[in-house]
Amino acid sequence: MCALDGVCEGHSQVSPASSRAVFLEGVEEERAPETNLAPGRRLEPVHLHGVTDTSVHLVLPHERGEELVALGWAEAHQYEDFGTEYMVYGPRDTTEVDAVVSVVEESIAFARGA
């Protein structure tokens, strides 16, 4: 996830220290608060929970997030403010890793406004 083009890894601003945040290279500010897990701070559209959990919190357009909920891949973030914050379950195998990374890419595109 942190090897994707145009991102860099760092400490999450809103999750425990064991979590790893995805920041967008060269982008400090959010384009809209609903694209950031840490509204008003450095743009953090995604963070991965510790190595024993591997679930991911991220932002997505509400309709897409609800599709993932209906498919059993995600649930609304327990601290959602904008209806765009979701928790995607940790992958169980390599096929699911690819699926989760694809959703992370969608989140990054949403944060970029693409």
Phi and psi restraints in degrees (range 20) as a CNS / XPLOR table:
assign (resid 1 and name C) (resid 2 and name N)
       (resid 2 and name CA) (resid 2 and name C) 1.0 -80.3 20.0 2
assign (resid 2 and name N) (resid 2 and name CA)
       (resid 2 and name C) (resid 3 and name N) 1.0 -3.5 20.0 2
assign (resid 2 and name C) (resid 3 and name N)
       (resid 3 and name CA) (resid 3 and name C) 1.0 -93.9 20.0 2
assign (resid 3 and name N) (resid 3 and name CA)
       (resid 3 and name C) (resid 4 and name N) 1.0 0.0 20.0 2
assign (resid 3 and name C) (resid 4 and name N)
       (resid 4 and name CA) (resid 4 and name C) 1.0 -64.7 20.0 2
assign (resid 4 and name N) (resid 4 and name CA)
       (resid 4 and name C) (resid 5 and name N) 1.0 150.5 20.0 2
assign (resid 4 and name C) (resid 5 and name N)
       (resid 5 and name CA) (resid 5 and name C) 1.0 -61.7 20.0 2
assign (resid 5 and name N) (resid 5 and name CA)
       (resid 5 and name C) (resid 6 and name N) 1.0 137.1 20.0 2
assign (resid 5 and name C) (resid 6 and name N)
       (resid 6 and name CA) (resid 6 and name C) 1.0 79.7 20.0 2
assign (resid 6 and name N) (resid 6 and name CA)
       (resid 6 and name C) (resid 7 and name N) 1.0 13.5 20.0 2
assign (resid 6 and name C) (resid 7 and name N)
       (resid 7 and name CA) (resid 7 and name C) 1.0 -125.6 20.0 2
assign (resid 7 and name N) (resid 7 and name CA)
       (resid 7 and name C) (resid 8 and name N) 1.0 160.5 20.0 2
assign (resid 7 and name C) (resid 8 and name N)
       (resid 8 and name CA) (resid 8 and name C) 1.0 -138.2 20.0 2
assign (resid 8 and name N) (resid 8 and name CA)
       (resid 8 and name C) (resid 9 and name N) 1.0 156.0 20.0 2
assign (resid 8 and name C) (resid 9 and name N)
       (resid 9 and name CA) (resid 9 and name C) 1.0 -96.7 20.0 2
assign (resid 9 and name N) (resid 9 and name CA)
       (resid 9 and name C) (resid 10 and name N) 1.0 148.6 20.0 2
assign (resid 9 and name C) (resid 10 and name N)
       (resid 10 and name CA) (resid 10 and name C) 1.0 -164.6 20.0 2
assign (resid 10 and name N) (resid 10 and name CA)
       (resid 10 and name C) (resid 11 and name N) 1.0 -176.5 20.0 2
assign (resid 10 and name C) (resid 11 and name N)
       (resid 11 and name CA) (resid 11 and name C) 1.0 -78.0 20.0 2
assign (resid 11 and name N) (resid 11 and name CA)
       (resid 11 and name C) (resid 12 and name N) 1.0 133.9 20.0 2
assign (resid 11 and name C) (resid 12 and name N)
       (resid 12 and name CA) (resid 12 and name C) 1.0 -63.0 20.0 2
assign (resid 12 and name N) (resid 12 and name CA)
       (resid 12 and name C) (resid 13 and name N) 1.0 144.7 20.0 2
assign (resid 12 and name C) (resid 13 and name N)
       (resid 13 and name CA) (resid 13 and name C) 1.0 -86.9 20.0 2
assign (resid 13 and name N) (resid 13 and name CA)
       (resid 13 and name C) (resid 14 and name N) 1.0 -11.1 20.0 2
assign (resid 13 and name C) (resid 14 and name N)
       (resid 14 and name CA) (resid 14 and name C) 1.0 -135.0 20.0 2
assign (resid 14 and name N) (resid 14 and name CA)
       (resid 14 and name C) (resid 15 and name N) 1.0 5.2 20.0 2
assign (resid 14 and name C) (resid 15 and name N)
       (resid 15 and name CA) (resid 15 and name C) 1.0 -127.7 20.0 2
assign (resid 15 and name N) (resid 15 and name CA)
       (resid 15 and name C) (resid 16 and name N) 1.0 163.5 20.0 2
assign (resid 15 and name C) (resid 16 and name N)
       (resid 16 and name CA) (resid 16 and name C) 1.0 -54.7 20.0 2
assign (resid 16 and name N) (resid 16 and name CA)
       (resid 16 and name C) (resid 17 and name N) 1.0 159.7 20.0 2
assign (resid 16 and name C) (resid 17 and name N)
       (resid 17 and name CA) (resid 17 and name C) 1.0 -57.3 20.0 2
assign (resid 17 and name N) (resid 17 and name CA)
       (resid 17 and name C) (resid 18 and name N) 1.0 -26.3 20.0 2
assign (resid 17 and name C) (resid 18 and name N)
       (resid 18 and name CA) (resid 18 and name C) 1.0 -76.4 20.0 2
assign (resid 18 and name N) (resid 18 and name CA)
       (resid 18 and name C) (resid 19 and name N) 1.0 -8.9 20.0 2
assign (resid 18 and name C) (resid 19 and name N)
       (resid 19 and name CA) (resid 19 and name C) 1.0 -81.9 20.0 2
assign (resid 19 and name N) (resid 19 and name CA)
       (resid 19 and name C) (resid 20 and name N) 1.0 149.1 20.0 2
assign (resid 19 and name C) (resid 20 and name N)
       (resid 20 and name CA) (resid 20 and name C) 1.0 -116.6 20.0 2
assign (resid 20 and name N) (resid 20 and name CA)
       (resid 20 and name C) (resid 21 and name N) 1.0 126.2 20.0 2
assign (resid 20 and name C) (resid 21 and name N)
       (resid 21 and name CA) (resid 21 and name C) 1.0 -92.6 20.0 2
assign (resid 21 and name N) (resid 21 and name CA)
       (resid 21 and name C) (resid 22 and name N) 1.0 151.6 20.0 2
assign (resid 21 and name C) (resid 22 and name N)
       (resid 22 and name CA) (resid 22 and name C) 1.0 -106.5 20.0 2
assign (resid 22 and name N) (resid 22 and name CA)
       (resid 22 and name C) (resid 23 and name N) 1.0 120.2 20.0 2
assign (resid 22 and name C) (resid 23 and name N)
       (resid 23 and name CA) (resid 23 and name C) 1.0 -111.2 20.0 2
assign (resid 23 and name N) (resid 23 and name CA)
       (resid 23 and name C) (resid 24 and name N) 1.0 154.7 20.0 2
assign (resid 23 and name C) (resid 24 and name N)
       (resid 24 and name CA) (resid 24 and name C) 1.0 -92.3 20.0 2
assign (resid 24 and name N) (resid 24 and name CA)
       (resid 24 and name C) (resid 25 and name N) 1.0 126.3 20.0 2
assign (resid 24 and name C) (resid 25 and name N)
       (resid 25 and name CA) (resid 25 and name C) 1.0 -59.7 20.0 2
assign (resid 25 and name N) (resid 25 and name CA)
       (resid 25 and name C) (resid 26 and name N) 1.0 130.9 20.0 2
assign (resid 25 and name C) (resid 26 and name N)
       (resid 26 and name CA) (resid 26 and name C) 1.0 77.0 20.0 2
assign (resid 26 and name N) (resid 26 and name CA)
       (resid 26 and name C) (resid 27 and name N) 1.0 4.0 20.0 2
assign (resid 26 and name C) (resid 27 and name N)
       (resid 27 and name CA) (resid 27 and name C) 1.0 -122.7 20.0 2
assign (resid 27 and name N) (resid 27 and name CA)
       (resid 27 and name C) (resid 28 and name N) 1.0 109.4 20.0 2
assign (resid 27 and name C) (resid 28 and name N)
       (resid 28 and name CA) (resid 28 and name C) 1.0 -95.1 20.0 2
assign (resid 28 and name N) (resid 28 and name CA)
       (resid 28 and name C) (resid 29 and name N) 1.0 -38.3 20.0 2
assign (resid 28 and name C) (resid 29 and name N)
       (resid 29 and name CA) (resid 29 and name C) 1.0 -104.0 20.0 2
assign (resid 29 and name N) (resid 29 and name CA)
       (resid 29 and name C) (resid 30 and name N) 1.0 146.7 20.0 2
assign (resid 29 and name C) (resid 30 and name N)
       (resid 30 and name CA) (resid 30 and name C) 1.0 -72.8 20.0 2
assign (resid 30 and name N) (resid 30 and name CA)
       (resid 30 and name C) (resid 31 and name N) 1.0 149.8 20.0 2
assign (resid 30 and name C) (resid 31 and name N)
       (resid 31 and name CA) (resid 31 and name C) 1.0 -82.1 20.0 2
assign (resid 31 and name N) (resid 31 and name CA)
       (resid 31 and name C) (resid 32 and name N) 1.0 -25.3 20.0 2
assign (resid 31 and name C) (resid 32 and name N)
       (resid 32 and name CA) (resid 32 and name C) 1.0 -157.1 20.0 2
assign (resid 32 and name N) (resid 32 and name CA)
       (resid 32 and name C) (resid 33 and name N) 1.0 143.4 20.0 2
assign (resid 32 and name C) (resid 33 and name N)
       (resid 33 and name CA) (resid 33 and name C) 1.0 -58.8 20.0 2
assign (resid 33 and name N) (resid 33 and name CA)
       (resid 33 and name C) (resid 34 and name N) 1.0 -28.9 20.0 2
assign (resid 33 and name C) (resid 34 and name N)
       (resid 34 and name CA) (resid 34 and name C) 1.0 -73.1 20.0 2
assign (resid 34 and name N) (resid 34 and name CA)
       (resid 34 and name C) (resid 35 and name N) 1.0 -3.8 20.0 2
assign (resid 34 and name C) (resid 35 and name N)
       (resid 35 and name CA) (resid 35 and name C) 1.0 -99.4 20.0 2
assign (resid 35 and name N) (resid 35 and name CA)
       (resid 35 and name C) (resid 36 and name N) 1.0 9.4 20.0 2
assign (resid 35 and name C) (resid 36 and name N)
       (resid 36 and name CA) (resid 36 and name C) 1.0 -133.7 20.0 2
assign (resid 36 and name N) (resid 36 and name CA)
       (resid 36 and name C) (resid 37 and name N) 1.0 131.7 20.0 2
assign (resid 36 and name C) (resid 37 and name N)
       (resid 37 and name CA) (resid 37 and name C) 1.0 -73.1 20.0 2
assign (resid 37 and name N) (resid 37 and name CA)
       (resid 37 and name C) (resid 38 and name N) 1.0 -14.6 20.0 2
assign (resid 37 and name C) (resid 38 and name N)
       (resid 38 and name CA) (resid 38 and name C) 1.0 -127.2 20.0 2
assign (resid 38 and name N) (resid 38 and name CA)
       (resid 38 and name C) (resid 39 and name N) 1.0 66.0 20.0 2
assign (resid 38 and name C) (resid 39 and name N)
       (resid 39 and name CA) (resid 39 and name C) 1.0 -51.0 20.0 2
assign (resid 39 and name N) (resid 39 and name CA)
       (resid 39 and name C) (resid 40 and name N) 1.0 136.2 20.0 2
assign (resid 39 and name C) (resid 40 and name N)
       (resid 40 and name CA) (resid 40 and name C) 1.0 86.3 20.0 2
assign (resid 40 and name N) (resid 40 and name CA)
       (resid 40 and name C) (resid 41 and name N) 1.0 -5.7 20.0 2
assign (resid 40 and name C) (resid 41 and name N)
       (resid 41 and name CA) (resid 41 and name C) 1.0 -116.5 20.0 2
assign (resid 41 and name N) (resid 41 and name CA)
       (resid 41 and name C) (resid 42 and name N) 1.0 -171.8 20.0 2
assign (resid 41 and name C) (resid 42 and name N)
       (resid 42 and name CA) (resid 42 and name C) 1.0 -53.1 20.0 2
assign (resid 42 and name N) (resid 42 and name CA)
       (resid 42 and name C) (resid 43 and name N) 1.0 141.1 20.0 2
assign (resid 42 and name C) (resid 43 and name N)
       (resid 43 and name CA) (resid 43 and name C) 1.0 -62.9 20.0 2
assign (resid 43 and name N) (resid 43 and name CA)
       (resid 43 and name C) (resid 44 and name N) 1.0 116.0 20.0 2
assign (resid 43 and name C) (resid 44 and name N)
       (resid 44 and name CA) (resid 44 and name C) 1.0 -129.0 20.0 2
assign (resid 44 and name N) (resid 44 and name CA)
       (resid 44 and name C) (resid 45 and name N) 1.0 87.0 20.0 2
assign (resid 44 and name C) (resid 45 and name N)
       (resid 45 and name CA) (resid 45 and name C) 1.0 -78.4 20.0 2
assign (resid 45 and name N) (resid 45 and name CA)
       (resid 45 and name C) (resid 46 and name N) 1.0 -16.1 20.0 2
assign (resid 45 and name C) (resid 46 and name N)
       (resid 46 and name CA) (resid 46 and name C) 1.0 -147.0 20.0 2
assign (resid 46 and name N) (resid 46 and name CA)
       (resid 46 and name C) (resid 47 and name N) 1.0 141.6 20.0 2
assign (resid 46 and name C) (resid 47 and name N)
       (resid 47 and name CA) (resid 47 and name C) 1.0 -142.7 20.0 2
assign (resid 47 and name N) (resid 47 and name CA)
       (resid 47 and name C) (resid 48 and name N) 1.0 144.8 20.0 2
assign (resid 47 and name C) (resid 48 and name N)
       (resid 48 and name CA) (resid 48 and name C) 1.0 -100.0 20.0 2
assign (resid 48 and name N) (resid 48 and name CA)
       (resid 48 and name C) (resid 49 and name N) 1.0 131.4 20.0 2
assign (resid 48 and name C) (resid 49 and name N)
       (resid 49 and name CA) (resid 49 and name C) 1.0 -74.8 20.0 2
assign (resid 49 and name N) (resid 49 and name CA)
       (resid 49 and name C) (resid 50 and name N) 1.0 170.4 20.0 2
assign (resid 49 and name C) (resid 50 and name N)
       (resid 50 and name CA) (resid 50 and name C) 1.0 -47.7 20.0 2
assign (resid 50 and name N) (resid 50 and name CA)
       (resid 50 and name C) (resid 51 and name N) 1.0 165.3 20.0 2
assign (resid 50 and name C) (resid 51 and name N)
       (resid 51 and name CA) (resid 51 and name C) 1.0 -63.4 20.0 2
assign (resid 51 and name N) (resid 51 and name CA)
       (resid 51 and name C) (resid 52 and name N) 1.0 -19.7 20.0 2
assign (resid 51 and name C) (resid 52 and name N)
       (resid 52 and name CA) (resid 52 and name C) 1.0 -90.9 20.0 2
assign (resid 52 and name N) (resid 52 and name CA)
       (resid 52 and name C) (resid 53 and name N) 1.0 -10.1 20.0 2
assign (resid 52 and name C) (resid 53 and name N)
       (resid 53 and name CA) (resid 53 and name C) 1.0 -102.5 20.0 2
assign (resid 53 and name N) (resid 53 and name CA)
       (resid 53 and name C) (resid 54 and name N) 1.0 -60.9 20.0 2
assign (resid 53 and name C) (resid 54 and name N)
       (resid 54 and name CA) (resid 54 and name C) 1.0 67.1 20.0 2
assign (resid 54 and name N) (resid 54 and name CA)
       (resid 54 and name C) (resid 55 and name N) 1.0 9.9 20.0 2
assign (resid 54 and name C) (resid 55 and name N)
       (resid 55 and name CA) (resid 55 and name C) 1.0 -74.0 20.0 2
assign (resid 55 and name N) (resid 55 and name CA)
       (resid 55 and name C) (resid 56 and name N) 1.0 162.9 20.0 2
assign (resid 55 and name C) (resid 56 and name N)
       (resid 56 and name CA) (resid 56 and name C) 1.0 -128.7 20.0 2
assign (resid 56 and name N) (resid 56 and name CA)
       (resid 56 and name C) (resid 57 and name N) 1.0 131.4 20.0 2
assign (resid 56 and name C) (resid 57 and name N)
       (resid 57 and name CA) (resid 57 and name C) 1.0 -96.7 20.0 2
assign (resid 57 and name N) (resid 57 and name CA)
       (resid 57 and name C) (resid 58 and name N) 1.0 136.9 20.0 2
assign (resid 57 and name C) (resid 58 and name N)
       (resid 58 and name CA) (resid 58 and name C) 1.0 -156.8 20.0 2
assign (resid 58 and name N) (resid 58 and name CA)
       (resid 58 and name C) (resid 59 and name N) 1.0 171.1 20.0 2
assign (resid 58 and name C) (resid 59 and name N)
       (resid 59 and name CA) (resid 59 and name C) 1.0 -111.1 20.0 2
assign (resid 59 and name N) (resid 59 and name CA)
       (resid 59 and name C) (resid 60 and name N) 1.0 141.3 20.0 2
assign (resid 59 and name C) (resid 60 and name N)
       (resid 60 and name CA) (resid 60 and name C) 1.0 -146.2 20.0 2
assign (resid 60 and name N) (resid 60 and name CA)
       (resid 60 and name C) (resid 61 and name N) 1.0 157.3 20.0 2
assign (resid 60 and name C) (resid 61 and name N)
       (resid 61 and name CA) (resid 61 and name C) 1.0 -54.7 20.0 2
assign (resid 61 and name N) (resid 61 and name CA)
       (resid 61 and name C) (resid 62 and name N) 1.0 140.9 20.0 2
assign (resid 61 and name C) (resid 62 and name N)
       (resid 62 and name CA) (resid 62 and name C) 1.0 -51.9 20.0 2
assign (resid 62 and name N) (resid 62 and name CA)
       (resid 62 and name C) (resid 63 and name N) 1.0 -44.6 20.0 2
assign (resid 62 and name C) (resid 63 and name N)
       (resid 63 and name CA) (resid 63 and name C) 1.0 -62.0 20.0 2
assign (resid 63 and name N) (resid 63 and name CA)
       (resid 63 and name C) (resid 64 and name N) 1.0 -41.9 20.0 2
assign (resid 63 and name C) (resid 64 and name N)
       (resid 64 and name CA) (resid 64 and name C) 1.0 -67.9 20.0 2
assign (resid 64 and name N) (resid 64 and name CA)
       (resid 64 and name C) (resid 65 and name N) 1.0 -41.3 20.0 2
assign (resid 64 and name C) (resid 65 and name N)
       (resid 65 and name CA) (resid 65 and name C) 1.0 -59.7 20.0 2
assign (resid 65 and name N) (resid 65 and name CA)
       (resid 65 and name C) (resid 66 and name N) 1.0 -41.8 20.0 2
assign (resid 65 and name C) (resid 66 and name N)
       (resid 66 and name CA) (resid 66 and name C) 1.0 -67.7 20.0 2
assign (resid 66 and name N) (resid 66 and name CA)
       (resid 66 and name C) (resid 67 and name N) 1.0 -30.5 20.0 2
assign (resid 66 and name C) (resid 67 and name N)
       (resid 67 and name CA) (resid 67 and name C) 1.0 -62.5 20.0 2
assign (resid 67 and name N) (resid 67 and name CA)
       (resid 67 and name C) (resid 68 and name N) 1.0 -43.8 20.0 2
assign (resid 67 and name C) (resid 68 and name N)
       (resid 68 and name CA) (resid 68 and name C) 1.0 -66.1 20.0 2
assign (resid 68 and name N) (resid 68 and name CA)
       (resid 68 and name C) (resid 69 and name N) 1.0 -36.3 20.0 2
assign (resid 68 and name C) (resid 69 and name N)
       (resid 69 and name CA) (resid 69 and name C) 1.0 -61.5 20.0 2
assign (resid 69 and name N) (resid 69 and name CA)
       (resid 69 and name C) (resid 70 and name N) 1.0 -48.3 20.0 2
assign (resid 69 and name C) (resid 70 and name N)
       (resid 70 and name CA) (resid 70 and name C) 1.0 -61.4 20.0 2
assign (resid 70 and name N) (resid 70 and name CA)
       (resid 70 and name C) (resid 71 and name N) 1.0 -31.9 20.0 2
assign (resid 70 and name C) (resid 71 and name N)
       (resid 71 and name CA) (resid 71 and name C) 1.0 -81.0 20.0 2
assign (resid 71 and name N) (resid 71 and name CA)
       (resid 71 and name C) (resid 72 and name N) 1.0 -7.2 20.0 2
assign (resid 71 and name C) (resid 72 and name N)
       (resid 72 and name CA) (resid 72 and name C) 1.0 83.7 20.0 2
assign (resid 72 and name N) (resid 72 and name CA)
       (resid 72 and name C) (resid 73 and name N) 1.0 15.7 20.0 2
assign (resid 72 and name C) (resid 73 and name N)
       (resid 73 and name CA) (resid 73 and name C) 1.0 -94.6 20.0 2
assign (resid 73 and name N) (resid 73 and name CA)
       (resid 73 and name C) (resid 74 and name N) 1.0 -16.2 20.0 2
assign (resid 73 and name C) (resid 74 and name N)
       (resid 74 and name CA) (resid 74 and name C) 1.0 -152.2 20.0 2
assign (resid 74 and name N) (resid 74 and name CA)
       (resid 74 and name C) (resid 75 and name N) 1.0 170.8 20.0 2
assign (resid 74 and name C) (resid 75 and name N)
       (resid 75 and name CA) (resid 75 and name C) 1.0 -144.1 20.0 2
assign (resid 75 and name N) (resid 75 and name CA)
       (resid 75 and name C) (resid 76 and name N) 1.0 157.9 20.0 2
assign (resid 75 and name C) (resid 76 and name N)
       (resid 76 and name CA) (resid 76 and name C) 1.0 -61.4 20.0 2
assign (resid 76 and name N) (resid 76 and name CA)
       (resid 76 and name C) (resid 77 and name N) 1.0 140.1 20.0 2
assign (resid 76 and name C) (resid 77 and name N)
       (resid 77 and name CA) (resid 77 and name C) 1.0 -61.0 20.0 2
assign (resid 77 and name N) (resid 77 and name CA)
       (resid 77 and name C) (resid 78 and name N) 1.0 137.4 20.0 2
assign (resid 77 and name C) (resid 78 and name N)
       (resid 78 and name CA) (resid 78 and name C) 1.0 -65.6 20.0 2
assign (resid 78 and name N) (resid 78 and name CA)
       (resid 78 and name C) (resid 79 and name N) 1.0 -19.9 20.0 2
assign (resid 78 and name C) (resid 79 and name N)
       (resid 79 and name CA) (resid 79 and name C) 1.0 -114.9 20.0 2
assign (resid 79 and name N) (resid 79 and name CA)
       (resid 79 and name C) (resid 80 and name N) 1.0 34.8 20.0 2
assign (resid 79 and name C) (resid 80 and name N)
       (resid 80 and name CA) (resid 80 and name C) 1.0 -65.4 20.0 2
assign (resid 80 and name N) (resid 80 and name CA)
       (resid 80 and name C) (resid 81 and name N) 1.0 141.9 20.0 2
assign (resid 80 and name C) (resid 81 and name N)
       (resid 81 and name CA) (resid 81 and name C) 1.0 -112.8 20.0 2
assign (resid 81 and name N) (resid 81 and name CA)
       (resid 81 and name C) (resid 82 and name N) 1.0 -28.5 20.0 2
assign (resid 81 and name C) (resid 82 and name N)
       (resid 82 and name CA) (resid 82 and name C) 1.0 -122.1 20.0 2
assign (resid 82 and name N) (resid 82 and name CA)
       (resid 82 and name C) (resid 83 and name N) 1.0 -1.9 20.0 2
assign (resid 82 and name C) (resid 83 and name N)
       (resid 83 and name CA) (resid 83 and name C) 1.0 76.0 20.0 2
assign (resid 83 and name N) (resid 83 and name CA)
       (resid 83 and name C) (resid 84 and name N) 1.0 15.5 20.0 2
assign (resid 83 and name C) (resid 84 and name N)
       (resid 84 and name CA) (resid 84 and name C) 1.0 -116.5 20.0 2
assign (resid 84 and name N) (resid 84 and name CA)
       (resid 84 and name C) (resid 85 and name N) 1.0 -0.3 20.0 2
assign (resid 84 and name C) (resid 85 and name N)
       (resid 85 and name CA) (resid 85 and name C) 1.0 -98.8 20.0 2
assign (resid 85 and name N) (resid 85 and name CA)
       (resid 85 and name C) (resid 86 and name N) 1.0 125.9 20.0 2
assign (resid 85 and name C) (resid 86 and name N)
       (resid 86 and name CA) (resid 86 and name C) 1.0 -134.5 20.0 2
assign (resid 86 and name N) (resid 86 and name CA)
       (resid 86 and name C) (resid 87 and name N) 1.0 154.7 20.0 2
assign (resid 86 and name C) (resid 87 and name N)
       (resid 87 and name CA) (resid 87 and name C) 1.0 -109.5 20.0 2
assign (resid 87 and name N) (resid 87 and name CA)
       (resid 87 and name C) (resid 88 and name N) 1.0 121.4 20.0 2
assign (resid 87 and name C) (resid 88 and name N)
       (resid 88 and name CA) (resid 88 and name C) 1.0 -100.9 20.0 2
assign (resid 88 and name N) (resid 88 and name CA)
       (resid 88 and name C) (resid 89 and name N) 1.0 130.4 20.0 2
assign (resid 88 and name C) (resid 89 and name N)
       (resid 89 and name CA) (resid 89 and name C) 1.0 -63.2 20.0 2
assign (resid 89 and name N) (resid 89 and name CA)
       (resid 89 and name C) (resid 90 and name N) 1.0 149.4 20.0 2
assign (resid 89 and name C) (resid 90 and name N)
       (resid 90 and name CA) (resid 90 and name C) 1.0 -65.1 20.0 2
assign (resid 90 and name N) (resid 90 and name CA)
       (resid 90 and name C) (resid 91 and name N) 1.0 142.6 20.0 2
assign (resid 90 and name C) (resid 91 and name N)
       (resid 91 and name CA) (resid 91 and name C) 1.0 -70.7 20.0 2
assign (resid 91 and name N) (resid 91 and name CA)
       (resid 91 and name C) (resid 92 and name N) 1.0 150.0 20.0 2
assign (resid 91 and name C) (resid 92 and name N)
       (resid 92 and name CA) (resid 92 and name C) 1.0 -103.7 20.0 2
assign (resid 92 and name N) (resid 92 and name CA)
       (resid 92 and name C) (resid 93 and name N) 1.0 -15.8 20.0 2
assign (resid 92 and name C) (resid 93 and name N)
       (resid 93 and name CA) (resid 93 and name C) 1.0 -155.1 20.0 2
assign (resid 93 and name N) (resid 93 and name CA)
       (resid 93 and name C) (resid 94 and name N) 1.0 178.5 20.0 2
assign (resid 93 and name C) (resid 94 and name N)
       (resid 94 and name CA) (resid 94 and name C) 1.0 -66.6 20.0 2
assign (resid 94 and name N) (resid 94 and name CA)
       (resid 94 and name C) (resid 95 and name N) 1.0 -31.6 20.0 2
assign (resid 94 and name C) (resid 95 and name N)
       (resid 95 and name CA) (resid 95 and name C) 1.0 -63.3 20.0 2
assign (resid 95 and name N) (resid 95 and name CA)
       (resid 95 and name C) (resid 96 and name N) 1.0 -42.8 20.0 2
assign (resid 95 and name C) (resid 96 and name N)
       (resid 96 and name CA) (resid 96 and name C) 1.0 -70.0 20.0 2
assign (resid 96 and name N) (resid 96 and name CA)
       (resid 96 and name C) (resid 97 and name N) 1.0 -30.3 20.0 2
assign (resid 96 and name C) (resid 97 and name N)
       (resid 97 and name CA) (resid 97 and name C) 1.0 -59.0 20.0 2
assign (resid 97 and name N) (resid 97 and name CA)
       (resid 97 and name C) (resid 98 and name N) 1.0 -46.6 20.0 2
assign (resid 97 and name C) (resid 98 and name N)
       (resid 98 and name CA) (resid 98 and name C) 1.0 -60.5 20.0 2
assign (resid 98 and name N) (resid 98 and name CA)
       (resid 98 and name C) (resid 99 and name N) 1.0 -40.5 20.0 2
assign (resid 98 and name C) (resid 99 and name N)
       (resid 99 and name CA) (resid 99 and name C) 1.0 -65.1 20.0 2
assign (resid 99 and name N) (resid 99 and name CA)
       (resid 99 and name C) (resid 100 and name N) 1.0 -44.0 20.0 2
assign (resid 99 and name C) (resid 100 and name N)
       (resid 100 and name CA) (resid 100 and name C) 1.0 -65.6 20.0 2
assign (resid 100 and name N) (resid 100 and name CA)
       (resid 100 and name C) (resid 101 and name N) 1.0 -42.2 20.0 2
assign (resid 100 and name C) (resid 101 and name N)
       (resid 101 and name CA) (resid 101 and name C) 1.0 -61.4 20.0 2
assign (resid 101 and name N) (resid 101 and name CA)
       (resid 101 and name C) (resid 102 and name N) 1.0 -37.1 20.0 2
assign (resid 101 and name C) (resid 102 and name N)
       (resid 102 and name CA) (resid 102 and name C) 1.0 -61.8 20.0 2
assign (resid 102 and name N) (resid 102 and name CA)
       (resid 102 and name C) (resid 103 and name N) 1.0 -41.2 20.0 2
assign (resid 102 and name C) (resid 103 and name N)
       (resid 103 and name CA) (resid 103 and name C) 1.0 -67.6 20.0 2
assign (resid 103 and name N) (resid 103 and name CA)
       (resid 103 and name C) (resid 104 and name N) 1.0 -38.2 20.0 2
assign (resid 103 and name C) (resid 104 and name N)
       (resid 104 and name CA) (resid 104 and name C) 1.0 -59.9 20.0 2
assign (resid 104 and name N) (resid 104 and name CA)
       (resid 104 and name C) (resid 105 and name N) 1.0 -42.4 20.0 2
assign (resid 104 and name C) (resid 105 and name N)
       (resid 105 and name CA) (resid 105 and name C) 1.0 -61.4 20.0 2
assign (resid 105 and name N) (resid 105 and name CA)
       (resid 105 and name C) (resid 106 and name N) 1.0 -37.6 20.0 2
assign (resid 105 and name C) (resid 106 and name N)
       (resid 106 and name CA) (resid 106 and name C) 1.0 -63.1 20.0 2
assign (resid 106 and name N) (resid 106 and name CA)
       (resid 106 and name C) (resid 107 and name N) 1.0 -41.3 20.0 2
assign (resid 106 and name C) (resid 107 and name N)
       (resid 107 and name CA) (resid 107 and name C) 1.0 -63.4 20.0 2
assign (resid 107 and name N) (resid 107 and name CA)
       (resid 107 and name C) (resid 108 and name N) 1.0 -43.7 20.0 2
assign (resid 107 and name C) (resid 108 and name N)
       (resid 108 and name CA) (resid 108 and name C) 1.0 -62.7 20.0 2
assign (resid 108 and name N) (resid 108 and name CA)
       (resid 108 and name C) (resid 109 and name N) 1.0 -42.8 20.0 2
assign (resid 108 and name C) (resid 109 and name N)
       (resid 109 and name CA) (resid 109 and name C) 1.0 -62.2 20.0 2
assign (resid 109 and name N) (resid 109 and name CA)
       (resid 109 and name C) (resid 110 and name N) 1.0 -41.2 20.0 2
assign (resid 109 and name C) (resid 110 and name N)
       (resid 110 and name CA) (resid 110 and name C) 1.0 -61.5 20.0 2
assign (resid 110 and name N) (resid 110 and name CA)
       (resid 110 and name C) (resid 111 and name N) 1.0 -44.1 20.0 2
assign (resid 110 and name C) (resid 111 and name N)
       (resid 111 and name CA) (resid 111 and name C) 1.0 -64.1 20.0 2
assign (resid 111 and name N) (resid 111 and name CA)
       (resid 111 and name C) (resid 112 and name N) 1.0 -33.8 20.0 2
assign (resid 111 and name C) (resid 112 and name N)
       (resid 112 and name CA) (resid 112 and name C) 1.0 -77.4 20.0 2
assign (resid 112 and name N) (resid 112 and name CA)
       (resid 112 and name C) (resid 113 and name N) 1.0 -16.9 20.0 2
assign (resid 112 and name C) (resid 113 and name N)
       (resid 113 and name CA) (resid 113 and name C) 1.0 85.3 20.0 2
assign (resid 113 and name N) (resid 113 and name CA)
       (resid 113 and name C) (resid 114 and name N) 1.0 19.5 20.0 2
